Amino acid sequence: MSRKPTKGYFVRGQFVALGSELDQELKRELKGSAEMSKTDLKKYSDRLQQLGESLLTLRTDLMQKLDLSEKLQDAVAEARRITNFEGRRRQMQYIGKLMRGVDEDTLAAVEAALDEQNKGSAKGTLSLHLAEQWRDRLIADDEALTQWLQLDAGADVQQLRALIRQARKDAQATQAQERPGEAVRHGKAYREIFQTVKAALNQDAGHPAGSTENEEHP
């Protein structure tokens, strides 16, 4: 009597009989991957969209190091120029679509570039705060100048003392004229002390003067 053929299917050249242990195992794996795919696909899509949006804020020097397609670079440049809300939204969707064609190594490089930029911004902010503190101490306390000269042995002491004296005079004149609710206005000497201190701190940290931030704080 002829034997009834076993029903089944082939996986990578291997026959899998329906109902067999291997069949049940493959179905469990398939079901698990299908359940995960919905969640993973959403996370992956969100990641690509966020990275695409972050490219708009990435510095030019860091962007140039990335292996991005010319089409994606042009799309990012165009998104930076668009001011209309709806136009920008559509452009960002287009960028998100282009990001799907970026390989994992390049995506990792984008994330690394963004991390490098964020760390640099944090260091720059800390340097500014430190310069602000030293400026205020130098103007408020004579002892602060002695302490500062221990950090900046090459400082022009006479010029710094002159700036401090002028900043104190400006502060007294401003206090006499200011009205309640008005923003405090500072003179040129106040700003020059900040720039002098900031330049010295940047140089001490191994950066050329003005390399972190060129912002003049009030």
Short mmCIF file of the C-alpha atoms (twelve columns), coordinates in Angstrom:
data_MODEL
# 
_entry.id   MODEL 
# 
loop_
_atom_site.group_PDB 
_atom_site.id 
_atom_site.type_symbol 
_atom_site.label_atom_id 
_atom_site.label_alt_id 
_atom_site.label_comp_id 
_atom_site.label_asym_id 
_atom_site.label_seq_id 
_atom_site.Cartn_x 
_atom_site.Cartn_y 
_atom_site.Cartn_z 
_atom_site.pdbx_PDB_model_num 
ATOM 1   C CA . MET A 1   0.000  0.000   0.000  1 
ATOM 2   C CA . SER A 2   1.374  3.425   -1.013 1 
ATOM 3   C CA . ARG A 3   2.282  5.771   1.784  1 
ATOM 4   C CA . LYS A 4   0.367  9.067   1.969  1 
ATOM 5   C CA . PRO A 5   2.810  11.969  1.347  1 
ATOM 6   C CA . THR A 6   3.569  14.104  4.365  1 
ATOM 7   C CA . LYS A 7   2.387  17.691  4.112  1 
ATOM 8   C CA . GLY A 8   4.914  20.374  4.830  1 
ATOM 9   C CA . TYR A 9   7.177  23.027  3.384  1 
ATOM 10  C CA . PHE A 10  10.815 23.831  2.771  1 
ATOM 11  C CA . VAL A 11  12.905 26.276  4.801  1 
ATOM 12  C CA . ARG A 12  16.401 27.012  3.494  1 
ATOM 13  C CA . GLY A 13  16.354 23.732  1.570  1 
ATOM 14  C CA . GLN A 14  15.135 21.685  4.546  1 
ATOM 15  C CA . PHE A 15  11.741 19.962  4.495  1 
ATOM 16  C CA . VAL A 16  9.591  20.780  7.541  1 
ATOM 17  C CA . ALA A 17  6.613  18.532  8.158  1 
ATOM 18  C CA . LEU A 18  3.415  20.193  9.314  1 
ATOM 19  C CA . GLY A 19  2.799  19.540  12.995 1 
ATOM 20  C CA . SER A 20  6.372  18.489  13.656 1 
ATOM 21  C CA . GLU A 21  8.417  19.871  16.514 1 
ATOM 22  C CA . LEU A 22  10.498 21.906  14.061 1 
ATOM 23  C CA . ASP A 23  7.315  23.279  12.470 1 
ATOM 24  C CA . GLN A 24  5.982  24.391  15.868 1 
ATOM 25  C CA . GLU A 25  9.322  25.980  16.786 1 
ATOM 26  C CA . LEU A 26  9.480  27.922  13.517 1 
ATOM 27  C CA . LYS A 27  5.916  29.130  13.980 1 
ATOM 28  C CA . ARG A 28  6.709  30.332  17.521 1 
ATOM 29  C CA . GLU A 29  9.724  32.246  16.202 1 
ATOM 30  C CA . LEU A 30  7.665  33.717  13.379 1 
ATOM 31  C CA . LYS A 31  4.918  34.782  15.756 1 
ATOM 32  C CA . GLY A 32  7.431  36.334  18.153 1 
ATOM 33  C CA . SER A 33  9.183  38.249  15.369 1 
ATOM 34  C CA . ALA A 34  5.828  39.470  14.035 1 
ATOM 35  C CA . GLU A 35  4.831  40.765  17.459 1 
ATOM 36  C CA . MET A 36  8.179  42.503  17.914 1 
ATOM 37  C CA . SER A 37  8.224  43.975  14.452 1 
ATOM 38  C CA . LYS A 38  5.360  46.371  15.150 1 
ATOM 39  C CA . THR A 39  7.061  47.813  18.231 1 
ATOM 40  C CA . ASP A 40  10.543 47.727  16.765 1 
ATOM 41  C CA . LEU A 41  9.380  49.273  13.511 1 
ATOM 42  C CA . LYS A 42  7.769  52.170  15.398 1 
ATOM 43  C CA . LYS A 43  10.903 52.731  17.503 1 
ATOM 44  C CA . TYR A 44  13.113 52.544  14.425 1 
ATOM 45  C CA . SER A 45  10.901 54.980  12.531 1 
ATOM 46  C CA . ASP A 46  10.905 57.425  15.462 1 
ATOM 47  C CA . ARG A 47  14.683 57.154  15.739 1 
ATOM 48  C CA . LEU A 48  15.131 57.951  12.049 1 
ATOM 49  C CA . GLN A 49  12.758 60.910  12.253 1 
ATOM 50  C CA . GLN A 50  14.529 62.339  15.321 1 
ATOM 51  C CA . LEU A 51  17.959 61.898  13.732 1 
ATOM 52  C CA . GLY A 52  16.715 63.560  10.565 1 
ATOM 53  C CA . GLU A 53  15.438 66.550  12.551 1 
ATOM 54  C CA . SER A 54  18.687 66.712  14.534 1 
ATOM 55  C CA . LEU A 55  20.682 67.000  11.305 1 
ATOM 56  C CA . LEU A 56  19.232 70.502  10.934 1 
ATOM 57  C CA . THR A 57  21.110 71.588  14.070 1 
ATOM 58  C CA . LEU A 58  24.389 69.812  13.305 1 
ATOM 59  C CA . ARG A 59  27.464 71.984  12.735 1 
ATOM 60  C CA . THR A 60  28.768 72.141  9.166  1 
ATOM 61  C CA . ASP A 61  32.189 70.680  10.034 1 
ATOM 62  C CA . LEU A 62  30.565 67.652  11.691 1 
ATOM 63  C CA . MET A 63  28.052 67.240  8.858  1 
ATOM 64  C CA . GLN A 64  30.846 67.115  6.282  1 
ATOM 65  C CA . LYS A 65  32.424 64.138  8.044  1 
ATOM 66  C CA . LEU A 66  29.273 62.036  7.568  1 
ATOM 67  C CA . ASP A 67  28.737 59.743  4.598  1 
ATOM 68  C CA . LEU A 68  25.321 61.183  3.705  1 
ATOM 69  C CA . SER A 69  23.858 61.109  0.209  1 
ATOM 70  C CA . GLU A 70  23.798 64.365  -1.735 1 
ATOM 71  C CA . LYS A 71  20.009 64.112  -1.879 1 
ATOM 72  C CA . LEU A 72  19.757 63.956  1.924  1 
ATOM 73  C CA . GLN A 73  22.200 66.835  2.398  1 
ATOM 74  C CA . ASP A 74  20.215 68.959  -0.062 1 
ATOM 75  C CA . ALA A 75  16.964 68.075  1.737  1 
ATOM 76  C CA . VAL A 76  18.430 69.155  5.090  1 
ATOM 77  C CA . ALA A 77  19.722 72.412  3.601  1 
ATOM 78  C CA . GLU A 78  16.284 73.090  2.085  1 
ATOM 79  C CA . ALA A 79  14.532 72.370  5.420  1 
ATOM 80  C CA . ARG A 80  16.739 74.978  7.113  1 
ATOM 81  C CA . ARG A 81  15.544 77.576  4.619  1 
ATOM 82  C CA . ILE A 82  11.829 76.814  4.895  1 
ATOM 83  C CA . THR A 83  9.956  79.023  7.375  1 
ATOM 84  C CA . ASN A 84  6.390  78.000  6.501  1 
ATOM 85  C CA . PHE A 85  5.081  75.500  9.090  1 
ATOM 86  C CA . GLU A 86  3.294  73.187  6.655  1 
ATOM 87  C CA . GLY A 87  6.125  73.328  4.144  1 
ATOM 88  C CA . ARG A 88  8.656  72.502  6.838  1 
ATOM 89  C CA . ARG A 89  6.497  69.618  8.113  1 
ATOM 90  C CA . ARG A 90  6.331  68.059  4.640  1 
ATOM 91  C CA . GLN A 91  10.075 68.532  4.187  1 
ATOM 92  C CA . MET A 92  10.777 66.792  7.492  1 
ATOM 93  C CA . GLN A 93  8.615  63.862  6.393  1 
ATOM 94  C CA . TYR A 94  10.680 63.694  3.203  1 
ATOM 95  C CA . ILE A 95  13.898 63.716  5.237  1 
ATOM 96  C CA . GLY A 96  12.501 60.909  7.402  1 
ATOM 97  C CA . LYS A 97  11.826 58.907  4.229  1 
ATOM 98  C CA . LEU A 98  15.385 59.491  2.983  1 
ATOM 99  C CA . MET A 99  16.773 58.424  6.370  1 
ATOM 100 C CA . ARG A 100 15.347 54.935  5.797  1 
ATOM 101 C CA . GLY A 101 17.980 54.443  3.116  1 
ATOM 102 C CA . VAL A 102 20.870 55.282  5.464  1 
ATOM 103 C CA . ASP A 103 22.861 52.264  6.669  1 
ATOM 104 C CA . GLU A 104 23.381 51.504  10.356 1 
ATOM 105 C CA . ASP A 105 27.054 52.517  10.384 1 
ATOM 106 C CA . THR A 106 26.169 55.982  9.080  1 
ATOM 107 C CA . LEU A 107 23.278 56.303  11.545 1 
ATOM 108 C CA . ALA A 108 25.703 55.485  14.354 1 
ATOM 109 C CA . ALA A 109 28.101 58.112  12.976 1 
ATOM 110 C CA . VAL A 110 25.268 60.692  12.988 1 
ATOM 111 C CA . GLU A 111 24.506 59.904  16.630 1 
ATOM 112 C CA . ALA A 112 28.213 60.167  17.509 1 
ATOM 113 C CA . ALA A 113 28.462 63.564  15.759 1 
ATOM 114 C CA . LEU A 114 25.430 64.870  17.646 1 
ATOM 115 C CA . ASP A 115 26.915 63.610  20.914 1 
ATOM 116 C CA . GLU A 116 30.217 65.347  20.133 1 
ATOM 117 C CA . GLN A 117 28.384 68.603  19.412 1 
ATOM 118 C CA . ASN A 118 26.319 68.379  22.607 1 
ATOM 119 C CA . LYS A 119 29.408 67.755  24.736 1 
ATOM 120 C CA . GLY A 120 31.135 70.733  23.152 1 
ATOM 121 C CA . SER A 121 28.119 72.950  23.859 1 
ATOM 122 C CA . ALA A 122 28.052 71.846  27.501 1 
ATOM 123 C CA . LYS A 123 31.762 72.656  27.915 1 
ATOM 124 C CA . GLY A 124 31.280 76.042  26.269 1 
ATOM 125 C CA . THR A 125 28.389 76.885  28.594 1 
ATOM 126 C CA . LEU A 126 30.423 75.872  31.649 1 
ATOM 127 C CA . SER A 127 33.322 78.066  30.471 1 
ATOM 128 C CA . LEU A 128 30.992 81.059  30.097 1 
ATOM 129 C CA . HIS A 129 29.541 80.595  33.572 1 
ATOM 130 C CA . LEU A 130 33.033 80.369  35.061 1 
ATOM 131 C CA . ALA A 131 34.073 83.567  33.251 1 
ATOM 132 C CA . GLU A 132 30.958 85.342  34.557 1 
ATOM 133 C CA . GLN A 133 31.767 84.292  38.124 1 
ATOM 134 C CA . TRP A 134 35.359 85.538  37.888 1 
ATOM 135 C CA . ARG A 135 34.231 88.846  36.336 1 
ATOM 136 C CA . ASP A 136 31.770 89.472  39.181 1 
ATOM 137 C CA . ARG A 137 34.340 88.494  41.826 1 
ATOM 138 C CA . LEU A 138 37.018 90.754  40.350 1 
ATOM 139 C CA . ILE A 139 34.671 93.737  40.405 1 
ATOM 140 C CA . ALA A 140 33.306 93.020  43.879 1 
ATOM 141 C CA . ASP A 141 36.428 91.952  45.794 1 
ATOM 142 C CA . ASP A 142 40.033 93.252  45.724 1 
ATOM 143 C CA . GLU A 143 41.318 89.882  46.935 1 
ATOM 144 C CA . ALA A 144 39.912 88.217  43.813 1 
ATOM 145 C CA . LEU A 145 42.547 89.923  41.651 1 
ATOM 146 C CA . THR A 146 45.360 88.302  43.643 1 
ATOM 147 C CA . GLN A 147 43.666 84.917  43.244 1 
ATOM 148 C CA . TRP A 148 43.129 85.493  39.528 1 
ATOM 149 C CA . LEU A 149 46.791 86.355  38.949 1 
ATOM 150 C CA . GLN A 150 47.702 82.959  40.347 1 
ATOM 151 C CA . LEU A 151 45.700 81.426  37.492 1 
ATOM 152 C CA . ASP A 152 46.737 83.890  34.804 1 
ATOM 153 C CA . ALA A 153 50.350 84.811  35.515 1 
ATOM 154 C CA . GLY A 154 50.678 86.534  32.139 1 
ATOM 155 C CA . ALA A 155 47.792 88.928  32.713 1 
ATOM 156 C CA . ASP A 156 48.254 92.654  32.082 1 
ATOM 157 C CA . VAL A 157 47.806 93.703  35.719 1 
ATOM 158 C CA . GLN A 158 47.661 97.442  35.098 1 
ATOM 159 C CA . GLN A 159 45.056 97.129  32.364 1 
ATOM 160 C CA . LEU A 160 42.965 94.724  34.443 1 
ATOM 161 C CA . ARG A 161 43.081 97.047  37.472 1 
ATOM 162 C CA . ALA A 162 42.042 99.979  35.286 1 
ATOM 163 C CA . LEU A 163 39.117 97.990  33.892 1 
ATOM 164 C CA . ILE A 164 38.024 96.973  37.391 1 
ATOM 165 C CA . ARG A 165 38.126 100.574 38.628 1 
ATOM 166 C CA . GLN A 166 36.136 101.750 35.629 1 
ATOM 167 C CA . ALA A 167 33.577 98.939  36.014 1 
ATOM 168 C CA . ARG A 168 33.017 99.951  39.649 1 
ATOM 169 C CA . LYS A 169 32.562 103.620 38.674 1 
ATOM 170 C CA . ASP A 170 30.097 102.622 35.936 1 
ATOM 171 C CA . ALA A 171 28.172 100.476 38.409 1 
ATOM 172 C CA . GLN A 172 27.854 103.349 40.887 1 
ATOM 173 C CA . ALA A 173 26.696 105.748 38.158 1 
ATOM 174 C CA . THR A 174 24.158 103.213 36.900 1 
ATOM 175 C CA . GLN A 175 22.757 102.598 40.399 1 
ATOM 176 C CA . ALA A 176 22.228 106.324 40.862 1 
ATOM 177 C CA . GLN A 177 20.306 106.637 37.609 1 
ATOM 178 C CA . GLU A 178 18.424 103.358 37.398 1 
ATOM 179 C CA . ARG A 179 14.669 103.180 37.881 1 
ATOM 180 C CA . PRO A 180 12.691 100.344 39.460 1 
ATOM 181 C CA . GLY A 181 11.919 97.585  36.954 1 
ATOM 182 C CA . GLU A 182 14.576 98.629  34.439 1 
ATOM 183 C CA . ALA A 183 17.119 96.117  33.216 1 
ATOM 184 C CA . VAL A 184 20.606 96.651  34.583 1 
ATOM 185 C CA . ARG A 185 22.912 98.279  32.027 1 
ATOM 186 C CA . HIS A 186 26.638 97.627  32.144 1 
ATOM 187 C CA . GLY A 187 29.482 99.681  30.709 1 
ATOM 188 C CA . LYS A 188 32.265 98.764  28.318 1 
ATOM 189 C CA . ALA A 189 34.746 97.935  31.106 1 
ATOM 190 C CA . TYR A 190 32.353 95.324  32.525 1 
ATOM 191 C CA . ARG A 191 32.200 93.555  29.155 1 
ATOM 192 C CA . GLU A 192 35.949 93.829  28.566 1 
ATOM 193 C CA . ILE A 193 36.700 92.149  31.898 1 
ATOM 194 C CA . PHE A 194 34.462 89.267  30.861 1 
ATOM 195 C CA . GLN A 195 36.218 88.904  27.485 1 
ATOM 196 C CA . THR A 196 39.669 89.076  29.113 1 
ATOM 197 C CA . VAL A 197 38.800 86.417  31.675 1 
ATOM 198 C CA . LYS A 198 37.090 84.188  29.107 1 
ATOM 199 C CA . ALA A 199 40.080 84.332  26.758 1 
ATOM 200 C CA . ALA A 200 42.453 83.381  29.573 1 
ATOM 201 C CA . LEU A 201 40.244 80.468  30.678 1 
ATOM 202 C CA . ASN A 202 39.970 79.178  27.101 1 
ATOM 203 C CA . GLN A 203 43.727 79.388  26.631 1 
ATOM 204 C CA . ASP A 204 44.308 77.562  29.899 1 
ATOM 205 C CA . ALA A 205 41.946 74.816  28.709 1 
ATOM 206 C CA . GLY A 206 43.956 74.404  25.517 1 
ATOM 207 C CA . HIS A 207 41.624 76.377  23.225 1 
ATOM 208 C CA . PRO A 208 42.599 79.480  21.303 1 
ATOM 209 C CA . ALA A 209 40.888 82.654  22.452 1 
ATOM 210 C CA . GLY A 210 37.315 82.870  21.207 1 
ATOM 211 C CA . SER A 211 37.201 79.219  20.087 1 
ATOM 212 C CA . THR A 212 34.299 78.169  22.289 1 
ATOM 213 C CA . GLU A 213 31.908 81.077  22.238 1 
ATOM 214 C CA . ASN A 214 32.109 84.620  20.983 1 
ATOM 215 C CA . GLU A 215 29.072 85.742  22.859 1 
ATOM 216 C CA . GLU A 216 29.327 88.913  24.915 1 
ATOM 217 C CA . HIS A 217 27.496 88.487  28.153 1 
ATOM 218 C CA . PRO A 218 25.878 91.545  29.692 1 
# 
